[in-house]
């Protein structure tokens, strides 16, 4: 049985659907039950959302516009998806 915090965080990510439709700020406002960390690299920002079940890293332009999903980790399923192209 999952506790409320884990269940809410997991469903928050599933509920928003297509992450590319959200600016960084819109996504932060939509996801309430996960830890959020923003790293500013000048030419892009990385938003990482995490709880006990999920970690998602998303890159945005400095103005907040979606660039790409960089990484998804579904911890309970042992699934780590790195969206970076491998050469």
ABEGO torsion letter per residue (X at the ends): XBBAAAAAAAAAAAAAEBAAABBAAAAAAABAABBBBBBBAGABBBBBBBBAABBBBBBBBAAGBBABBABBBBAAAGBBBBABBBX
